[in-house]
């Protein structure tokens, strides 16, 4: 997939979801990765994925607060 194709897909997604919601969905994927890493016994990867999840969630809240109609 090219960058232009990815941007087109994101544009289509943003017609139905706020930017914060998209970031929250991405955060969910990182939570799943953290859970998988924990099951695999990889504490470092688990911690890294949790930190990314938390950052995406907080940024999503901020983006939606700054521009709720985005």
Buried (B, 14 or more C-beta within 10 A) or exposed (E): EEEEEEEEEEEEEEEEBBBBBBBBEBBEEBBEBBEEBBEEEBEEBBEBBBEBBBEBBEBBEEBBEEEEEE
